[in-house]
Amino acid sequence: MITTKRIECLMNFIEDKKMVSIQEIAKRFDISVVTARRDVEHLEENTPNIKKVRGGAVWQESKSGVSENNGNISKDYLNDRFLKQSKTNQNEKKQIALEASSLLKNGNSILIDAGSTMYEFAKCISPNVTITAFITAMNIAEVLEDMENITKIVLGGVFRSKTTTMVSSMMEQMISSIYVDKLFIAATGLSFTHGFTCNDILEADVKKTLLKSAKEVYWLVDSSKVGKISSFQISSFNSSHTIITDDKIQPENLRELEKLINVIIA
């Protein structure tokens, strides 16, 4: 079965190589030639940049020389809105994700919130670390699916395809019944007047419940969100929590944050 993780990696592989053979794809992803050909056909149908040619695939730039992939590969697996969001400040999110993944230790139990930064975080988790991961988003579950050392528990609820998240009172009840070592949580806004905020009232409720279910709380928030206020408050500042952000944060914002919360610069 084709997976989000493989199709995204394949797209990046073709973009890097510009031209690849079906045999190269099969060898790189340890799949059959038939499966490799089917994957290429899927990408050709759903992305503007990849074209199937005899015996392989090529990457084509737009007339302006800019790659046109805006997330269309996601029609079956990841929605357009999510992939567009994931491209914003992607390097900073990867920095933050890598720093957060370094905090994991064998035997840890963790909760992973939804969002594009959390998606990058999941991709940075070492396959060699032995942990239990409670997951609130289907795309993150797919990223971790092949990692045998990770015990994966998907918290059920109402699936929202636009954000790939799970919500509902049932979901909140499930979260309330667990307690983990570390929570990795996201926000769409962070201000000194309103704390951590997001754009969705149902997701805000889930995030509030997540905060009650962990010994250590790590906010993964890129610097572009500092000073922004979204519609619904998740939490005010808590001096026992830690925020992991990138090195593009304004010095004055960093100084203010350090008075309110532990800060790690990725």
N, C-alpha and C positions, 0 to 999 in steps of 0.2 A: 504494500500500500504506500502510495506517495505521502510524504509527510512535509509539514511546513519547514522543518529544520533542513531536510535534504534539498527541497526545492529552492530555498533561499541560498544555501551553500552552493548549489549548482549554478544559480544565476550569477553569483559572485565569481565562481570559477570560470565561467564563460566570459564574463566581463574582463577578468584579468588576462586571460589567454587570447582573447579576441577571436580565435578560431580553435576548435577542439574536435577531435574525432569521437565517434560513439564508443570506440574501444577505450579511449582515454577516460571518458566519463565512467564507463563500467568499472575500470580498474581503480579510479580515484575514489569512488563511492561504494566499491565492493558490491556491485549489483550486476544483474545479467545484462547482456546487450539489448535484449527485448525491453527490459525495464528502462534502460538508459534512453532508448529511442522514444519510449512512451513519455518519459519525463521531458525530453526536448520538445516533443509535440505539444505537451501541456504548456510549456513556457512560450512557444511560438504563438499559441492561441491567446495567451493572456498577458503578454508583454509586448511593447512596441519595439524593443531593442534586440530581441533574439530571433534569429531566422534559422530554420532547419535547412541544411543543404545535404547533398548526397554524401552519406557517410559521416555526418557530423553536424555542427552548429557554429554559427558566427554571431558576433556581437556587432550591432550596427548603431552608430550614433545618429541623432537627428540631424537635419540639415544645418541646424545652428551649431552642431558639434557637441550638444549637451545630451546626456543620457535622459531618456524620457520615462524611465521606470518610476512611476509614482505610486506603486503599490498594487497594480492591476493583477499581479500574480496571486493576490490574496482573495480573490472572489470565492474560492472554496475553503480557504484556510485562515487567512488574516484579512480583515476588511481594509478598505482604502483609507478610511479615517485613521486607523491605527498606524499603518505604515507611513502615511504622510507625517504623522506626529513623531514617529520613531526616527525620521530623517532630520528633525530639528535638533540642533546642538548634539549631533550624534557622537562626535569625538569627546565632548565633555561627559556625556552619559557613559561612554565606554571607560573613561578615566575613573569615574565614580564607581562604576560596576566592578572594575578590577580591584580597586581599593577595598570595597565592601567584601568581595570574595576572599580577600586575604585574612579576614576576621574569622573565617570558618575553621573549626577544629573537629577532629574525629570525635564522634559521639554527640555532637551538637544536635539539638532539635531546633528547627527554624520555621518561621512563618514568612511567606513571600506574598506581598501585596501585588496588585495588578499595575500595569502601566509600561510605557516604553523603556524607562530606565530599569525597571524590574526585569524586563525581557533581556536587556543587555547584561544585567547581573546574573541571570540564570545561565547565559551563555558563557560567563566567566568562571562558573563553579567548576572546580577540578573534578574529573571523573574518578580521581583516586581518593577523595575525601569521603569518609563514611558518616553520613548524616541522615536524619529524618526530616523531610521537607513537607510542610503543609502548604498547599497551593490554592490560590483563589482565582486563577485565570487559566483558561484552557491552552493558550499559546505557550505559556510557561511550562505547563505539564508536558507539552510536545517537545520542548527543548531538552527536558531532563529525561525523556522516556527511555533512552538507551543507556543511561548511566546506572549500572547494576549496583554500585555501592550506595546509591541514594534510595532510601525508602520513600516513596512518593505517595502522599495522601491528598487527593483532590477534594476540597470542601464543596459540597453540592449546594445548589441554589437555582435561581432563575438565570439562565444564560442570556447575556446581552451581547449580541454579535457585534454591535458598533464599537464596543470597548473591550470585547473578549473577556468580560468579567462575569462573576457570579454575584448575585444579590438576593435578598429576601430575608424575612425574619427567621426562616429555617436555617439559612446560612449563618446568621448571627448566633443562633442557638448552638450550632456546631462549634463555632469559634469559642464560645463561652465555656465549652466543656473541655478545652485543652489549655495547656500552659507550656510554653516553649522557652528555650534559652535566649533566642534572638529573634526579633522582628525586623524585617526590612520593609519599609513603607514609603510610599510616594505621596507627593502633593503637587497640585498645579499652581499654587500660589503660596508665597511666604512673605508676610509683612510684619513689621514691628508693632502694628496696632491690632491685627487680627490673627496673628499666629499662622498656623498651617491651614490652607483652604483647598477646596476642590470644586468642580463644576456640577456635580451631580448629588442630589440629596440622598439617594439610596446608597450610593457608594460612600458618602460621608458617614452614614450610619454603620456600614460595614467596617470602615477604617476606625471609627471610635471603639468598636468592639475589639478589633485587632489590638489596639493599644493596651487593653486590659489583660491581654493573654500572653505577655512575654516579660522575662526578667530584664532584658536589655532591648532598647528601642533605637533603631538606626533609621534616620530619615535620609533618603537618597534624593537630593534636590539639586539640579544644576543651577548655576548662578543667574541664569536669565530669568528665573522665577522669583528671585529675591526682590522684594518691593512690590510684587503683584498681589492683588486680592481677588480670589475667585468667589463664587456665589455662596458657598456653604463652608462654615468653619468645621474643621476636624478637631483641632486641639490648639490650646495656647502653648506657650513655651514651657518646657519642663527641664529643670537644670540637670536631671538625671538622664535625659535623653542625649543622643548624639546626632548631629547632622553631618553628612558627608557631601561636600560640594566640590566644585572644580576651582582651579587657580585663577579663573577670570573674574572672580568675585571682587567687587569694588572694595578697596581697603577700609573705607569708612563703614561699609556694611559688615565686613568681617569683624571689625572692632566692636560694633554693637551686638552682633550675634554672640561673640565670645563672652559677653556679659550675661547672656541669657541661657546658653546651652553649650554643651561640649561640641567642638568643631574639629573635623578632620578635613584637610585640604588634599584632594587626590592629585 
